[in-house]
Amino acid sequence: MSDQVLQPGVVTGAGYETLVNAAKSGGYALPAVNVTGTNSINAVMEAAALANSDIIIQLSNSGAQFYAGKGLTDGFNAKVVGAVAAARHAHLLARHYGICVAMHTDHANRALIPWIEAMLDEGEKYYQQHGKPLYSSHMLDLSADPIDFNLGECARILERMAKIDMSLEIELGVTGGEEDGIGSEFDEAADNSKLYTQPEDVLQAWELLNPIGHFSVAASFGNVHGVYKPGNVSLRPEILKNSQTLVQKTHDTGPNPLHLVFHGGSGSEKAKIHQAVGYGVFKMNIDTDTQFAFSKPIGSFVNENSRAFEYQVDPVDGTPYKKSYDPRKYLRLAEQGVVERLQEACEDLGSKGRSIAGS
């Protein structure tokens, strides 16, 4: 248990930094779960409460758009207001679950810089009213661009974010696979050097960004979005160790000075997860596995109650099926699927029983 105790709810600013430092010093990491609506947000908070673990809730741009409703014709505006609505939902409810929640947005590439800036407009307004931002952190993923552009834009955005007590997540190296249209092609048979971040690039990022504000690095060490056949993805957590060592030696810091993030965590070997956490990973993204955990119970329920999804009243014997096709019935099963899967994630990452939320 960390010596630091935070009030339950969405944590930002110094509270978020405390959450990160508690995980790193405690030798565990927090699951970061992509959500698309109130069902998935609530399931993540329920899972965290059951595991007595703090947690990170995150939305991609298309997840935010879906949250707002696909019926909104202005897609860009939907991505903004959906992200705002999700954050407000979490701010309202998280404290009732008795755990700490960090709110985060996922991969935003070069084309989505305006999305980040529009969310910061909303975050600044919220900060003026409440003394804290809507989100704990945003991610700017410019790993497909030249590093000077990547880090230059990250510095520009972080300067703005630091003023409202926000953290920035950046990506160096390319995480294979694709998540909501953002990512790189992944050839399972290829030895893709782009999947491994260079420690010198991480050092360059530290030297530019650390004087500006709080930031974390999604460094690529062979990780890939999605789930692939065993043996076809070669994780090399020592890449993370090498980056930490270079920064530590160059700037005479304490151990593991970098705040590191593990993308593409679904389906990863548990031993590699533990090794990465030991090298300063405080956050592991899990999306593909929780999507399946949400959907599988629905599929099973539909298969077991197929006539309820064809008829309101059975045409043969007059049986009413309202109790079966009531969306609350199968959506609750979906939530429970996510809750169960996240118990495993909290165990794997060592966060179970480690919440720093006080009463």
C-alpha positions as CSV (number, residue, x, y, z in Angstrom):
1,M,0.0,0.0,0.0
2,S,1.3,3.4,-0.9
3,D,1.9,6.0,1.8
4,Q,-0.1,8.4,-0.4
5,V,-3.9,8.4,-0.2
6,L,-6.2,10.2,-2.6
7,Q,-9.8,10.9,-2.6
8,P,-11.9,8.5,-4.7
9,G,-12.9,9.8,-8.1
10,V,-11.2,11.1,-11.2
11,V,-7.6,12.2,-10.4
12,T,-5.8,15.0,-12.3
13,G,-2.7,17.1,-11.8
14,A,-0.7,16.2,-8.7
15,G,-3.2,13.4,-7.9
16,Y,-2.5,11.8,-11.2
17,E,1.3,12.1,-10.7
18,T,0.8,10.5,-7.2
19,L,-1.1,7.6,-8.9
20,V,1.7,7.1,-11.4
21,N,4.4,7.2,-8.8
22,A,2.6,4.8,-6.5
23,A,2.3,2.3,-9.3
24,K,6.0,2.6,-10.2
25,S,7.3,2.5,-6.7
26,G,4.9,-0.3,-5.8
27,G,6.0,-2.5,-8.7
28,Y,2.6,-2.7,-10.4
29,A,0.8,-1.1,-13.4
30,L,-2.8,0.0,-14.0
31,P,-5.1,-1.4,-16.7
32,A,-6.0,1.2,-19.3
33,V,-9.3,0.2,-20.8
34,N,-10.9,1.6,-24.0
35,V,-14.6,2.4,-23.6
36,T,-17.4,3.3,-26.0
37,G,-20.4,4.0,-23.8
38,T,-21.9,4.1,-20.3
39,N,-22.1,0.3,-20.1
40,S,-18.4,-0.1,-20.7
41,I,-17.4,2.8,-18.4
42,N,-19.5,1.5,-15.6
43,A,-18.2,-2.0,-16.1
44,V,-14.6,-0.8,-15.8
45,M,-15.3,1.1,-12.6
46,E,-17.2,-1.9,-11.2
47,A,-14.2,-4.1,-12.0
48,A,-11.8,-1.7,-10.4
49,A,-13.9,-1.5,-7.2
50,L,-14.2,-5.3,-7.0
51,A,-10.4,-5.7,-7.5
52,N,-9.7,-2.8,-5.1
53,S,-7.5,-1.4,-7.9
54,D,-7.2,2.0,-9.4
55,I,-7.8,2.2,-13.1
56,I,-7.4,4.2,-16.3
57,I,-10.4,4.8,-18.6
58,Q,-9.7,5.9,-22.1
59,L,-11.4,6.8,-25.3
60,S,-10.2,6.8,-28.9
61,N,-11.5,9.4,-31.3
62,S,-14.0,6.9,-32.8
63,G,-15.0,5.7,-29.3
64,A,-15.8,9.3,-28.3
65,Q,-17.8,9.7,-31.5
66,F,-19.7,6.5,-30.8
67,Y,-20.3,7.7,-27.2
68,A,-21.9,10.9,-28.6
69,G,-24.1,8.9,-31.0
70,K,-23.5,7.9,-34.6
71,G,-26.6,9.9,-35.4
72,L,-24.8,13.2,-35.0
73,T,-24.0,14.4,-38.5
74,D,-21.0,16.5,-37.6
75,G,-18.4,13.8,-36.9
76,F,-15.7,16.0,-35.6
77,N,-18.0,17.7,-33.2
78,A,-19.3,14.3,-32.1
79,K,-15.7,13.3,-31.3
80,V,-15.3,16.3,-29.1
81,V,-18.6,16.4,-27.3
82,G,-18.5,12.6,-26.9
83,A,-15.2,12.8,-25.1
84,V,-16.6,15.6,-22.9
85,A,-19.7,13.6,-22.1
86,A,-17.7,10.5,-21.1
87,A,-15.4,12.5,-18.9
88,R,-18.4,14.2,-17.1
89,H,-20.0,10.8,-16.6
90,A,-16.8,9.5,-14.9
91,H,-16.4,12.7,-12.8
92,L,-19.9,12.3,-11.6
93,L,-19.8,8.5,-10.8
94,A,-16.2,7.5,-10.1
95,R,-16.1,8.6,-6.5
96,H,-19.1,6.5,-5.7
97,Y,-17.2,3.4,-6.7
98,G,-14.5,4.2,-4.1
99,I,-11.5,4.0,-6.4
100,C,-9.2,6.4,-8.3
101,V,-9.8,6.8,-12.0
102,A,-7.6,8.5,-14.5
103,M,-9.4,9.7,-17.7
104,H,-7.3,9.5,-20.8
105,T,-7.7,9.8,-24.6
106,D,-6.0,7.3,-26.8
107,H,-4.0,7.5,-30.1
108,A,-4.4,10.9,-31.8
109,N,-2.3,11.1,-35.0
110,R,-1.3,14.1,-37.0
111,A,-4.8,14.4,-38.6
112,L,-6.3,14.4,-35.1
113,I,-4.2,17.2,-33.6
114,P,-7.3,19.5,-34.1
115,W,-9.3,17.0,-32.0
116,I,-6.8,17.3,-29.1
117,E,-6.8,21.1,-29.4
118,A,-10.7,21.2,-29.3
119,M,-10.7,19.0,-26.3
120,L,-8.2,21.3,-24.6
121,D,-10.6,24.2,-25.3
122,E,-13.2,22.3,-23.3
123,G,-10.7,21.3,-20.7
124,E,-9.6,24.9,-20.1
125,K,-13.3,25.9,-19.7
126,Y,-13.8,23.1,-17.2
127,Y,-10.6,24.1,-15.4
128,Q,-11.8,27.7,-15.0
129,Q,-15.0,26.5,-13.4
130,H,-13.7,23.6,-11.3
131,G,-10.0,24.1,-10.7
132,K,-9.1,20.9,-12.5
133,P,-9.2,19.6,-16.1
134,L,-11.8,17.2,-17.6
135,Y,-9.1,14.7,-18.5
136,S,-6.0,13.5,-16.6
137,S,-4.1,13.1,-19.8
138,H,-4.3,13.0,-23.6
139,M,-2.2,11.0,-26.1
140,L,-0.5,12.5,-29.1
141,D,0.7,9.7,-31.4
142,L,3.0,11.2,-34.0
143,S,5.2,8.1,-34.3
144,A,4.5,7.8,-38.0
145,D,6.1,11.3,-38.5
146,P,9.7,12.4,-38.4
147,I,10.9,12.6,-34.8
148,D,11.6,16.3,-34.9
149,F,8.0,17.0,-35.9
150,N,6.7,14.5,-33.4
151,L,8.6,16.0,-30.4
152,G,8.1,19.6,-31.6
153,E,4.3,19.2,-31.7
154,C,4.4,17.3,-28.4
155,A,6.3,20.2,-26.7
156,R,3.8,22.7,-28.1
157,I,0.8,20.8,-26.9
158,L,2.4,20.0,-23.5
159,E,3.0,23.7,-22.8
160,R,-0.7,24.3,-23.1
161,M,-1.6,21.2,-21.1
162,A,0.8,21.9,-18.3
163,K,-1.1,25.1,-17.6
164,I,-4.2,23.2,-16.6
165,D,-2.4,20.3,-14.7
166,M,-2.6,17.7,-17.5
167,S,-0.2,15.1,-18.6
168,L,0.8,14.1,-22.1
169,E,1.4,10.6,-23.5
170,I,3.6,10.4,-26.5
171,E,4.6,7.5,-28.7
172,L,8.1,6.7,-30.0
173,G,8.5,3.8,-32.3
174,V,5.5,2.2,-34.0
175,T,3.1,-0.1,-32.3
176,G,2.1,-2.7,-34.9
177,G,-1.5,-3.5,-35.9
178,E,-4.3,-1.0,-36.0
179,E,-6.6,0.5,-33.4
180,D,-9.6,2.5,-34.6
181,G,-7.9,3.3,-37.9
182,I,-4.6,4.4,-36.4
183,G,-1.6,2.2,-36.5
184,S,0.8,0.4,-38.9
185,E,0.6,-2.7,-41.0
186,F,1.9,-5.7,-39.1
187,D,3.4,-8.6,-41.0
188,E,3.5,-11.5,-38.5
189,A,6.4,-13.1,-40.4
190,A,8.5,-10.0,-40.5
191,D,11.3,-8.8,-38.2
192,N,10.1,-5.2,-38.2
193,S,12.8,-2.9,-36.7
194,K,10.2,-0.1,-36.5
195,L,8.5,-2.0,-33.7
196,Y,11.5,-1.2,-31.4
197,T,12.0,2.2,-30.0
198,Q,15.6,3.6,-29.9
199,P,16.8,4.7,-26.5
200,E,18.5,7.7,-28.0
201,D,15.0,8.9,-29.2
202,V,13.6,8.5,-25.7
203,L,16.5,10.5,-24.3
204,Q,15.8,13.3,-26.8
205,A,12.2,13.3,-25.7
206,W,13.1,13.5,-22.0
207,E,15.5,16.4,-22.6
208,L,12.8,18.4,-24.5
209,L,9.7,17.6,-22.6
210,N,10.7,17.1,-19.0
211,P,11.4,20.8,-18.4
212,I,7.9,21.6,-19.7
213,G,5.6,19.3,-17.8
214,H,4.5,15.8,-16.9
215,F,4.6,13.2,-19.7
216,S,4.7,9.5,-20.4
217,V,6.1,7.5,-23.2
218,A,4.5,4.7,-25.2
219,A,7.8,3.1,-26.2
220,S,7.5,0.2,-28.7
221,F,9.3,-3.0,-27.8
222,G,7.6,-5.3,-30.3
223,N,4.1,-4.8,-29.0
224,V,1.2,-5.0,-31.4
225,H,-2.5,-4.0,-31.3
226,G,-4.8,-7.0,-31.3
227,V,-4.2,-10.7,-30.6
228,Y,-2.0,-12.8,-32.8
229,K,-0.8,-16.4,-32.9
230,P,1.6,-17.3,-30.1
231,G,5.2,-16.9,-31.1
232,N,4.5,-14.4,-33.9
233,V,4.9,-11.3,-31.7
234,S,8.4,-10.9,-30.1
235,L,8.3,-8.7,-27.1
236,R,11.6,-7.3,-25.9
237,P,11.1,-5.5,-22.6
238,E,14.9,-4.9,-22.4
239,I,14.3,-2.1,-24.8
240,L,12.5,-0.3,-22.0
241,K,15.4,-1.0,-19.5
242,N,17.9,0.4,-22.0
243,S,15.9,3.6,-22.4
244,Q,15.6,4.0,-18.6
245,T,19.3,3.4,-18.1
246,L,20.4,5.9,-20.8
247,V,18.3,8.7,-19.3
248,Q,19.3,7.8,-15.7
249,K,23.1,7.9,-16.6
250,T,22.9,11.0,-18.8
251,H,21.0,13.1,-16.3
252,D,22.0,11.4,-13.0
253,T,18.4,10.7,-12.0
254,G,17.0,8.0,-9.8
255,P,16.1,4.6,-11.2
256,N,13.3,4.3,-13.8
257,P,12.9,8.1,-14.4
258,L,10.6,7.5,-17.4
259,H,6.9,6.9,-17.0
260,L,6.3,4.1,-19.6
261,V,3.2,2.8,-21.2
262,F,2.6,-0.6,-22.7
263,H,0.3,-0.5,-25.8
264,G,-1.1,-3.6,-27.4
265,G,-1.3,-5.5,-24.1
266,S,-4.1,-7.9,-25.1
267,G,-2.9,-11.5,-25.4
268,S,0.7,-10.7,-24.2
269,E,2.7,-13.3,-22.3
270,K,2.4,-12.8,-18.6
271,A,6.1,-13.1,-17.9
272,K,6.8,-10.3,-20.4
273,I,4.2,-8.2,-18.8
274,H,5.8,-8.6,-15.4
275,Q,9.2,-7.8,-16.9
276,A,7.9,-4.6,-18.5
277,V,6.4,-3.5,-15.2
278,G,9.7,-3.9,-13.5
279,Y,11.2,-1.5,-16.1
280,G,8.9,1.3,-15.2
281,V,5.7,0.6,-17.1
282,F,2.8,2.0,-15.0
283,K,0.0,1.6,-17.6
284,M,-1.0,-1.2,-19.9
285,N,-3.6,-0.7,-22.6
286,I,-6.2,-3.5,-22.9
287,D,-8.9,-3.2,-25.6
288,T,-9.2,-6.2,-27.8
289,D,-9.6,-8.6,-24.9
290,T,-12.3,-6.5,-23.2
291,Q,-14.2,-6.1,-26.5
292,F,-14.4,-9.9,-26.7
293,A,-15.2,-10.2,-23.0
294,F,-18.1,-7.7,-23.6
295,S,-19.4,-9.4,-26.8
296,K,-19.1,-13.1,-26.0
297,P,-21.8,-13.2,-23.3
298,I,-24.2,-11.4,-25.6
299,G,-23.6,-13.9,-28.3
300,S,-24.1,-16.8,-25.9
301,F,-27.3,-15.3,-24.6
302,V,-28.7,-14.7,-28.1
303,N,-27.9,-18.3,-29.1
304,E,-29.6,-19.7,-26.0
305,N,-32.7,-17.4,-26.4
306,S,-32.8,-17.2,-30.2
307,R,-36.7,-17.1,-30.4
308,A,-36.8,-14.0,-28.1
309,F,-34.8,-12.2,-30.8
310,E,-37.3,-13.2,-33.5
311,Y,-40.6,-12.8,-31.7
312,Q,-42.0,-10.6,-28.9
313,V,-44.6,-13.4,-28.3
314,D,-43.9,-17.0,-29.4
315,P,-46.3,-17.7,-32.3
316,V,-46.6,-21.4,-31.3
317,D,-47.3,-21.4,-27.6
318,G,-47.8,-17.6,-26.8
319,T,-44.8,-17.3,-24.5
320,P,-43.9,-13.6,-24.0
321,Y,-40.2,-12.9,-24.4
322,K,-39.9,-9.5,-22.9
323,K,-37.7,-10.6,-20.1
324,S,-35.2,-12.0,-22.6
325,Y,-35.1,-9.2,-25.2
326,D,-35.0,-6.4,-22.5
327,P,-31.5,-4.9,-23.3
328,R,-30.7,-4.7,-19.7
329,K,-30.6,-8.5,-19.5
330,Y,-27.9,-9.1,-22.0
331,L,-26.0,-5.8,-21.5
332,R,-25.6,-6.6,-17.9
333,L,-24.1,-10.0,-18.9
334,A,-21.7,-8.0,-21.2
335,E,-20.7,-5.8,-18.3
336,Q,-20.1,-8.8,-16.1
337,G,-17.9,-10.3,-18.8
338,V,-15.7,-7.2,-18.7
339,V,-15.6,-7.2,-14.9
340,E,-14.4,-10.8,-14.9
341,R,-11.7,-10.2,-17.6
342,L,-10.4,-7.2,-15.8
343,Q,-9.9,-9.2,-12.6
344,E,-7.4,-11.2,-14.5
345,A,-5.7,-8.0,-15.8
346,C,-5.4,-6.5,-12.4
347,E,-3.9,-9.8,-11.1
348,D,-1.4,-9.8,-14.0
349,L,-0.4,-6.2,-13.5
350,G,-0.2,-6.5,-9.7
351,S,-2.7,-3.7,-9.1
352,K,-5.3,-5.9,-7.3
353,G,-5.7,-4.7,-3.7
354,R,-3.4,-1.7,-4.3
355,S,-5.9,1.1,-4.7
356,I,-4.6,4.3,-3.0
357,A,-8.1,5.7,-2.7
358,G,-9.0,6.7,0.9
359,S,-12.5,6.8,2.4
